Amino acid sequence: MLDPQETEAQFEQRWWELMNQLRQRFGKKPDLNALLLLIGVQELGQGAGPFTKEQKQDLMHIATCRLFSLSGYYELERVDEDGWPHYRLVHPVPFANLKEQERMLKWHILEYFDTQE
């Protein structure tokens, strides 16, 4: 869950460090949609594509579910015959305004990349 002990400055520092690492790796700073796509591709585990527009949307959904599984909102239900993961909602993600949603998503992205090291 979100760390109440982490200050906003500490959070922003962790985010800045991750963005720097990804900028070095990919040559440019990714936006949130690019990060979701990257995580979805990584979770699918079938390489970088090519993917249709619909598949990219599905990959971003996989990423969102995977990220929110870190806080117990979703859990992996199954992987289908084509290797695509399917998640089930365990309990609703709390309502938040746009700024809060973005911060929650960023926090989960930071946690995801911390667990990948």
Backbone as CSV, one residue per row, in Angstrom:
resi,resn,N_x,N_y,N_z,CA_x,CA_y,CA_z,C_x,C_y,C_z
1,MET,0.834,-1.184,0.000,0.000,0.000,0.000,0.878,1.245,0.000
2,LEU,0.312,2.373,-0.312,1.069,3.609,-0.335,1.695,3.848,1.030
3,ASP,2.966,4.238,1.022,3.721,4.420,2.247,3.429,5.794,2.848
4,PRO,2.736,5.847,3.981,2.421,7.141,4.580,3.667,7.837,5.137
5,GLN,4.769,7.084,5.326,6.005,7.655,5.845,6.818,8.350,4.758
6,GLU,6.538,8.038,3.490,7.295,8.617,2.401,6.829,10.048,2.140
7,THR,7.760,10.982,2.154,7.405,12.361,1.885,7.200,12.550,0.388
8,GLU,6.557,13.642,0.040,6.355,13.955,-1.375,7.701,14.114,-2.079
9,ALA,8.666,14.708,-1.404,10.006,14.888,-1.991,10.683,13.533,-2.241
10,GLN,10.545,12.608,-1.304,11.127,11.272,-1.487,10.454,10.550,-2.651
11,PHE,9.151,10.671,-2.722,8.397,10.056,-3.812,8.864,10.619,-5.156
12,GLU,8.926,11.944,-5.251,9.354,12.583,-6.500,10.780,12.198,-6.855
13,GLN,11.652,12.035,-5.874,13.038,11.615,-6.116,13.067,10.194,-6.698
14,ARG,12.291,9.300,-6.111,12.237,7.921,-6.646,11.710,7.927,-8.071
15,TRP,10.679,8.741,-8.349,10.102,8.810,-9.694,11.129,9.363,-10.678
16,TRP,11.829,10.417,-10.295,12.849,11.036,-11.138,13.956,10.030,-11.462
17,GLU,14.386,9.254,-10.471,15.439,8.251,-10.687,14.975,7.174,-11.673
18,LEU,13.730,6.714,-11.527,13.210,5.719,-12.465,13.136,6.300,-13.872
19,MET,12.628,7.510,-14.004,12.537,8.133,-15.328,13.922,8.297,-15.958
20,ASN,14.919,8.625,-15.144,16.289,8.741,-15.645,16.805,7.396,-16.161
21,GLN,16.553,6.335,-15.390,16.976,4.985,-15.807,16.311,4.602,-17.127
22,LEU,15.032,4.865,-17.238,14.309,4.496,-18.458,14.727,5.373,-19.634
23,ARG,15.013,6.630,-19.381,15.495,7.522,-20.439,16.836,7.012,-20.981
24,GLN,17.710,6.589,-20.077,19.004,6.051,-20.499,18.831,4.758,-21.292
25,ARG,17.916,3.926,-20.861,17.710,2.633,-21.520,17.049,2.766,-22.888
26,PHE,16.061,3.670,-23.013,15.271,3.751,-24.240,15.530,5.005,-25.075
27,GLY,16.347,5.934,-24.557,16.679,7.116,-25.329,15.705,8.275,-25.194
28,LYS,14.607,8.060,-24.488,13.675,9.151,-24.215,12.861,8.815,-22.976
29,LYS,12.329,9.865,-22.367,11.528,9.691,-21.153,10.136,9.215,-21.545
30,PRO,9.705,8.069,-21.008,8.360,7.574,-21.346,7.273,8.300,-20.561
31,ASP,6.084,8.409,-21.185,4.932,8.923,-20.445,4.232,7.729,-19.778
32,LEU,3.161,8.005,-19.048,2.479,6.916,-18.328,1.934,5.845,-19.272
33,ASN,1.394,6.253,-20.420,0.875,5.263,-21.365,1.991,4.364,-21.892
34,ALA,3.142,4.945,-22.182,4.278,4.147,-22.654,4.741,3.185,-21.562
35,LEU,4.730,3.639,-20.317,5.107,2.764,-19.209,4.131,1.602,-19.067
36,LEU,2.837,1.901,-19.185,1.838,0.828,-19.094,2.028,-0.177,-20.221
37,LEU,2.302,0.309,-21.416,2.535,-0.592,-22.542,3.778,-1.442,-22.287
38,LEU,4.838,-0.823,-21.817,6.075,-1.547,-21.512,5.836,-2.646,-20.477
39,ILE,5.123,-2.307,-19.415,4.833,-3.293,-18.367,3.947,-4.404,-18.911
40,GLY,2.943,-4.041,-19.723,2.069,-5.056,-20.317,2.838,-6.017,-21.201
41,VAL,3.736,-5.493,-22.015,4.567,-6.351,-22.882,5.443,-7.255,-22.028
42,GLN,6.009,-6.691,-20.976,6.854,-7.478,-20.079,6.050,-8.592,-19.407
43,GLU,4.841,-8.279,-18.964,3.996,-9.280,-18.304,3.540,-10.365,-19.278
44,LEU,3.294,-9.974,-20.521,2.898,-10.962,-21.529,4.057,-11.911,-21.826
45,GLY,5.262,-11.358,-21.875,6.448,-12.187,-22.036,6.632,-12.801,-23.412
46,GLN,6.092,-12.175,-24.448,6.196,-12.724,-25.801,6.997,-11.828,-26.738
47,GLY,7.786,-10.921,-26.182,8.582,-10.035,-27.016,7.856,-8.733,-27.317
48,ALA,8.493,-7.915,-28.149,8.042,-6.544,-28.360,6.976,-6.374,-29.436
49,GLY,6.447,-7.401,-29.969,5.351,-7.216,-30.932,5.745,-7.642,-32.319
50,PRO,5.069,-7.184,-33.310,4.149,-6.045,-33.379,2.775,-6.365,-32.777
51,PHE,2.112,-5.321,-32.310,0.790,-5.460,-31.718,-0.185,-4.529,-32.426
52,THR,-1.428,-4.983,-32.526,-2.483,-4.131,-33.081,-2.854,-3.083,-32.038
53,LYS,-3.629,-2.088,-32.448,-4.092,-1.053,-31.517,-4.889,-1.694,-30.386
54,GLU,-5.756,-2.641,-30.716,-6.558,-3.328,-29.696,-5.669,-4.113,-28.735
55,GLN,-4.658,-4.795,-29.273,-3.746,-5.544,-28.409,-2.967,-4.603,-27.487
56,LYS,-2.592,-3.427,-27.981,-1.897,-2.457,-27.137,-2.797,-2.000,-25.996
57,GLN,-4.085,-1.802,-26.279,-5.034,-1.448,-25.217,-5.142,-2.583,-24.204
58,ASP,-5.176,-3.820,-24.700,-5.226,-4.981,-23.807,-3.963,-5.067,-22.953
59,LEU,-2.799,-4.772,-23.553,-1.541,-4.801,-22.810,-1.522,-3.750,-21.705
60,MET,-2.077,-2.581,-21.999,-2.152,-1.535,-20.982,-3.107,-1.932,-19.856
61,HIS,-4.166,-2.648,-20.204,-5.097,-3.149,-19.182,-4.400,-4.207,-18.317
62,ILE,-3.654,-5.105,-18.949,-2.890,-6.111,-18.203,-1.949,-5.419,-17.224
63,ALA,-1.262,-4.380,-17.707,-0.324,-3.652,-16.849,-1.037,-3.028,-15.657
64,THR,-2.169,-2.396,-15.906,-2.921,-1.755,-14.830,-3.350,-2.785,-13.793
65,CYS,-3.859,-3.912,-14.253,-4.273,-4.970,-13.327,-3.074,-5.508,-12.554
66,ARG,-1.969,-5.727,-13.246,-0.757,-6.239,-12.590,-0.279,-5.248,-11.534
67,LEU,-0.258,-3.965,-11.897,0.191,-2.950,-10.943,-0.697,-2.922,-9.707
68,PHE,-2.011,-2.930,-9.914,-2.920,-2.856,-8.777,-3.037,-4.191,-8.036
69,SER,-2.481,-5.254,-8.597,-2.399,-6.504,-7.848,-1.374,-6.374,-6.721
70,LEU,-0.429,-5.437,-6.859,0.564,-5.208,-5.809,-0.087,-4.748,-4.512
71,SER,-1.258,-4.134,-4.612,-1.999,-3.685,-3.425,-3.218,-4.551,-3.146
72,GLY,-3.335,-5.652,-3.854,-4.416,-6.591,-3.583,-5.748,-6.265,-4.216
73,TYR,-5.800,-5.299,-5.129,-7.065,-4.956,-5.778,-7.430,-5.962,-6.866
74,TYR,-6.426,-6.522,-7.515,-6.630,-7.534,-8.558,-5.780,-8.748,-8.218
75,GLU,-6.173,-9.884,-8.789,-5.322,-11.059,-8.698,-5.363,-11.791,-10.032
76,LEU,-4.255,-12.435,-10.332,-4.174,-13.193,-11.568,-5.140,-14.359,-11.477
77,GLU,-6.050,-14.433,-12.437,-7.040,-15.500,-12.449,-6.544,-16.691,-13.265
78,ARG,-6.007,-16.382,-14.459,-5.521,-17.450,-15.324,-4.694,-16.846,-16.456
79,VAL,-3.992,-17.702,-17.133,-3.305,-17.336,-18.368,-3.952,-18.179,-19.461
80,ASP,-4.442,-17.527,-20.518,-5.159,-18.261,-21.553,-4.205,-19.048,-22.453
81,GLU,-4.770,-19.779,-23.402,-3.987,-20.666,-24.280,-2.999,-19.903,-25.165
82,ASP,-3.220,-18.606,-25.345,-2.289,-17.784,-26.130,-1.249,-17.093,-25.255
83,GLY,-1.290,-17.368,-23.957,-0.321,-16.802,-23.038,-0.683,-15.448,-22.444
84,TRP,-1.916,-14.979,-22.688,-2.346,-13.680,-22.176,-2.907,-13.836,-20.765
85,PRO,-2.385,-13.061,-19.810,-2.905,-13.133,-18.434,-4.276,-12.471,-18.321
86,HIS,-5.088,-13.034,-17.444,-6.417,-12.488,-17.146,-6.515,-12.305,-15.638
87,TYR,-6.906,-11.107,-15.248,-7.005,-10.760,-13.836,-8.457,-10.634,-13.435
88,ARG,-8.688,-10.815,-12.141,-10.022,-10.595,-11.607,-9.924,-9.551,-10.513
89,LEU,-10.946,-8.694,-10.475,-11.024,-7.648,-9.460,-11.354,-8.292,-8.121
90,VAL,-10.524,-8.060,-7.121,-10.746,-8.598,-5.783,-11.621,-7.635,-4.988
91,HIS,-11.261,-6.364,-5.017,-12.117,-5.311,-4.451,-11.827,-4.008,-5.186
92,PRO,-12.812,-3.132,-5.260,-12.682,-1.922,-6.084,-11.523,-1.023,-5.649
93,VAL,-10.876,-0.443,-6.642,-9.854,0.562,-6.379,-10.584,1.791,-5.845
94,PRO,-10.092,2.385,-4.761,-10.798,3.535,-4.184,-10.912,4.693,-5.177
95,PHE,-12.005,5.397,-5.070,-12.211,6.555,-5.931,-11.166,7.607,-5.596
96,ALA,-10.638,8.239,-6.632,-9.664,9.314,-6.434,-9.811,10.311,-7.569
97,ASN,-9.424,11.552,-7.299,-9.436,12.532,-8.378,-8.259,12.241,-9.319
98,LEU,-8.177,12.962,-10.407,-7.178,12.673,-11.435,-5.758,12.739,-10.895
99,LYS,-5.451,13.742,-10.096,-4.098,13.879,-9.537,-3.780,12.702,-8.608
100,GLU,-4.748,12.317,-7.773,-4.549,11.181,-6.870,-4.395,9.880,-7.657
101,GLN,-5.186,9.718,-8.735,-5.072,8.514,-9.573,-3.672,8.412,-10.166
102,GLU,-3.173,9.551,-10.667,-1.841,9.550,-11.274,-0.773,9.198,-10.243
103,ARG,-0.884,9.763,-9.049,0.103,9.464,-8.018,0.030,7.985,-7.617
104,MET,-1.176,7.454,-7.480,-1.330,6.049,-7.120,-0.723,5.156,-8.202
105,LEU,-0.965,5.487,-9.455,-0.409,4.722,-10.567,1.117,4.813,-10.558
106,LYS,1.651,6.001,-10.361,3.108,6.170,-10.313,3.710,5.359,-9.168
107,TRP,3.049,5.387,-8.012,3.554,4.628,-6.870,3.606,3.135,-7.200
108,HIS,2.561,2.631,-7.831,2.542,1.220,-8.199,3.613,0.908,-9.249
109,ILE,3.852,1.822,-10.169,4.907,1.631,-11.168,6.271,1.562,-10.471
110,LEU,6.507,2.453,-9.523,7.768,2.408,-8.770,7.926,1.073,-8.054
111,GLU,6.859,0.622,-7.414,6.910,-0.665,-6.706,7.161,-1.812,-7.680
112,TYR,6.510,-1.763,-8.834,6.687,-2.809,-9.847,8.152,-2.898,-10.267
113,PHE,8.747,-1.764,-10.596,10.137,-1.788,-11.042,11.080,-2.155,-9.902
114,ASP,10.742,-1.804,-8.655,11.550,-2.231,-7.511,11.562,-3.750,-7.377
115,THR,10.431,-4.389,-7.662,10.357,-5.858,-7.544,10.996,-6.566,-8.730
116,GLN,11.267,-5.847,-9.816,11.871,-6.460,-11.012,13.401,-6.509,-10.929
117,GLU,13.975,-5.807,-9.984,15.439,-5.754,-9.883,15.994,-6.976,-9.215
